[in-house]
Amino acid sequence: MMIEYAERLIDHLSSNQNEFAVYPGFEDTPAAAPLLEKRAFVSVVSVGAGELAFKVSVFSPVSFGGTDCISCAETLLNILESDDCPFRTKGLSVGGARYSSDSLSFVCELTGTIIDGERFSFTAEDFAGNGNMRISRYISSYKIRQSFHHEPVMTIFEDIPYDIDDHRDVFTITLYGVPREVPDEISGSGVFRLTLGGEVFERCRCIDSTRDEDRPAQLTLEGYRYNAGDLPIGPPIPVDNTEVS
């Protein structure tokens, strides 16, 4: 159920910063007044159509000032906008700080919506140009197109194949919602292994990317999956052709 996302959201915001505690906003817990330490409360605004609208109310003592209250809300915003965030979100925003007479403190609200479904992730590693590099990121979605490279085995006086020599399959993989810096990181380091959706693709390379100033990138890759007994051939080994008399 969507309401479960609220509990997971609280855990995620708590475990990714240690500046202040994050609590459920629907608990019947009286707030101390005046407030002496920073706190945040997560509340469910509405649930429906596979979406959960939420509000995070961040409270900060008056002694820290209203600007600090906004800064705390922005800390939580950065956590949700991070590439490591497991939630699919939209409409994230932080409002201004206001004085709360109930708690005698400043309060600032972070609002947004969680979309049902986990974010997808990929891992690129074993780069030919940098074996120590490993790139793992969350993305919004992906698409895989498979091309079959089957060579027909013909016999004399027959115009239909006797069998098929099944060498390898070629995959065109499109990644959506890719962090904007990733295409440059991947494209200049040679072929690599890609793990995506539980599948592994070998000798991948970038063939296209699309991005603009304020949106994540779209990255298109080409990779191979070799069939059993048909492993890829490695780089050639130099041979000394000098004759020994």
N, C-alpha and C positions, 0 to 999 in steps of 0.2 A: 504494500500500500504506500501511497505517496507520503503519508504522515511519518513513515519510518525515516524519510530523508531528513526530517527536522532533527531527529536524534543523532543521525550520522553527521549532520552539519555541525552540531554542537561539538561533537568529538573532534572533528577535523579542525575547527577554529581553535579549540583548546590545545590540541597537540602540536600545532604549528606556530605557536607563540607562547611565551611565558611572562608577558607583561601584565596580564590581568586574566581573571577567571571568566568563563562563559557559562551561563546557566540557562535552563529552559525558562522561557518567559511566561509559560502557562502554569507554573507552580505557584501555589498560594503561600508565598514566602514574603513576609513584611520586609520592606527595605528600611535600613537604618537612616535616620535623618538627624544631623547632617551626614551625608555619605563621606566616609573617611578613606576609602580606597576605590580604585577603578574596578568597574564591573561591566559585563555585557549580558544582555538577555535576548534570546532568540524566540521569536513569536511567529506562529503561522497566521498569515493574513487570509489566505483562501486556498482551496484545493479543488481541482477540476480539470478534465480533459488532459490528463497526463502531465499536469503542471502543478507546482506548489509555490505560491507567492509567500515570501517570508520578509520579516523585518528584524533587524538586529539593533537594539537600543543600547548604545554605549554611554555609560555614566562616568563622569570624572569629577572629583572634588573641586570646589571653587578655587582652591589654592593653586591648582594646576593651570587654570584658565581655560577659556573656550577653545582656543586654538589647539591645545593639547587633546581635547576631547575629539576634535575633528581628525587629528593625527592618528588617534587610536582606531577610529572607524576606518580610516584609509589603510591601516595595517591589515585589518580583516578583509578589506576590498582586494588588496594585493594578494592575499592568500587564495581567494576565490578566482582571481584572474591568472594565477600562476599556471605554468604548463604542467605542474604536478598535481593540480586539483582534479579529483576523480569525478566531480559533478559537471553536468552540462547545464550551464546557466545562461540567462539573458537579462537585459535591463538592469544591470548592477549600477547603483549610484549611491553617493553619500550626500546627505543634506547638510545644512548649516547647524551650528550649535545653538542651543537655547537654554535658558535657565529654567530648572524644574523646582517649583516651590515645594513640591511634595518631598523630595529627597534633599533639597537645599544643595543642589549640584548642577553641573552642566550635563546636557544630554544631546547626543547626535545619533541620527538613524541611518543605517545602511539598509537599503531595500533591493530586492531582486527576485528572480524566479528560477526555480530548479526545474529542468525538463526531465521527464521520466527516461530512464535508461543510462547506462554507464557510458563514459567516454571510452573511445577506442584508443589503443596505443600500439606503437611499433618500436622495434629495436633494429638498428643498423650497426653492424660490427664486422670485424675481420676485413678491414679495408686494405686493399692492395698497397696503397700509398702510405698507410699509417696503421699498422696492426694493433696499436694500443688504443686507438680511438673507438669509442662506443657512444652512440647517440640513441637515446630513448625518450620519446615524447608522446604526449596525449594528442589525439586528433579528433575531429568531430565525426568523420565517417570515411569510408573508403570503397573503392570499386575495383574488382579484379576481372580482367578479360583474358581468357585462355585461348591460345592458338596451338593447334595440333600439328606437329611436324612429323608426319608418318610417310616414309618412303615406300612406294609399292614395289613388291617383288614380282617380276614378270617372268613368264615362261615362253619358249619358242612357239610361234603360231597361235598365241593367245593374246587377245587385246584387253583382257580383264586381269587384275592382279591375282596372283596365286596366294600371296600373303602380304603382310605389312611389316616393314622393319621399323619398329617403334624406337626412335632415338631419344627425343627430348621434347618437352612442351615449353612453349614460350608464353610468358605472362606479361600483360601490360597492367600495371598497378597504379591507380590514381588515389592519392591521399588528399583529403579535404580538411581544412581547418588546421593547417600546419603552421607552427610558429614561424614568423617571417625570416628568422636568421638561419633556419635549417637548410633551405636549398643551397646556400653558399657553402655551408659546412660540409654537405654531402658531395656536392658536384666536383670538388677539386681533389678528392682523395682516392680515386680509382674505384674499381668494382668492389662490391661488398656483399655480405649475407644479410638478408632481411627476414625478420620474424614478425608476422602479422596475423592476428586472428587464429593463432595456433598452427599456422602454416609457415614453412621455411622455404625461401627462394634464394638460389645461389647466383653468384656473379651478376648482381644487379647493377644498374647504372641509371643515371638521371637522363631523361630525354626531353623533358619540358617542365617549366614551372610558370605559374601565373600569380602575381601579387600586386597589391597597390599599397598606398601609404597607410591606410587605416584598417585593413582587413588581413586576416591570416592568409597564408599562401595556399595554393593548390599545386601539388607536386606529382609528376607522372614519371614512373620508373618502368624499366624493362628488366625482367629477370627470368631465370630458368629453373626448372625442376627436372632433374635427370631421373630416368627410370632405373630400376634395379639392374645392377651389372653394367651400367653405362655411366660411369663416373666421369666428370670433366677432366680434360687433359691439362696437366700443369704446365708451367712455363718450360721452354726448351732448355736442356742441359748442354752447356758448351762442350764440344768434343775436340780433343787435340788430334788433328789429322797428321801430325808429324810422323814420318816413317822411321822406324828403328832398324838400323842395318845390323 
